[in-house]
Amino acid sequence: MSSSGTGYGTAVTAWRAAAPDWDAYTRHAFVEGLRDGTLPRAAFLHYLAQDYVFLKHFSRAWALAIVKADTLPEMEAATATVHGLLHYEMGLHVKICAEAGIDAETLAATPEHPGNMAYTRYVLEAGYSGDFLDLLAALAPCVLGYGEIGARLAAEATSDTYGDWIGTYAGDDYQGICRDVGALIDGALTHRLGPDYATLPRFAMLSARFAQATTLEVGFWDMGLSPSSAPA
Ligand SMILES: Cc1ncc(CO)c(N)n1
């Protein structure tokens, strides 16, 4: 996939281009280790367990988006994402971990790493104290960054080792969610701010939120690469 992104909408394309850490996130050493299969299994499993905890809070944040939405189509889009997270993406974690000998009970008891906590609480707080747009800007790098990573790795992977993981994010279901979320964001901006939303100061503030969440994604990969940084 080209460095211009994967076409998830107008706003996200602008926010992505303005986020200083976008490449650090989507081309992190952890990601490159998934691509060529050199990522140590222990780091992957440590990451997956933390990501299981992450996805629980992330699902809660998308549920909050239902509360903060205005129109029925916005509520439907947010609901579809909650459903995809709980019934599709988390299932992958449970399956891969089960194959590696980590049962669902152990996964559910994973102690939450501070970097993980910082990220999800940042997103949730954007929703608690802000409006639907603040929340979407904080949620967007997670959803769409993984879509971009998955699409690129499906094209560039040189190893099958992490093929299941790559296939989840490169697959039609996940790519469809990414396109829907991109359209949701463009529609929500137009609905609230008008068609010239990209010229407004508010758009720059939302762009900063997107950039902050992107930086927290870099921290998440960093955490994945150093299993020893996990709390007891
Ligand atoms: C940390 C993180 N960001 C984004 C995604 C994609 O949902 C994920 N599973 N984990």
The ligand as an SDF file (V2000), in Angstrom:
LIG
                    3D

 10 10  0  0  0  0  0  0  0  0999 V2000
   -3.7230   -0.7810   20.4240 C   0  0  0  0  0  0  0  0  0  0  0  0
   -4.6820   -1.0860   19.3300 C   0  0  0  0  0  0  0  0  0  0  0  0
   -5.0060   -0.1400   18.4490 N   0  0  0  0  0  0  0  0  0  0  0  0
   -5.8910   -0.3990   17.4680 C   0  0  0  0  0  0  0  0  0  0  0  0
   -6.4660   -1.6340   17.3500 C   0  0  0  0  0  0  0  0  0  0  0  0
   -7.4340   -1.9220   16.2200 C   0  0  0  0  0  0  0  0  0  0  0  0
   -8.6960   -2.1360   16.7240 O   0  0  0  0  0  0  0  0  0  0  0  0
   -6.1150   -2.6000   18.3070 C   0  0  0  0  0  0  0  0  0  0  0  0
   -6.6420   -3.8390   18.2690 N   0  0  0  0  0  0  0  0  0  0  0  0
   -5.2130   -2.3010   19.2680 N   0  0  0  0  0  0  0  0  0  0  0  0
  1  2  1  0
  2  3  1  0
  2 10  2  0
  3  4  2  0
  4  5  1  0
  5  6  1  0
  5  8  2  0
  6  7  1  0
  8  9  1  0
  8 10  1  0
M  END
$$$$
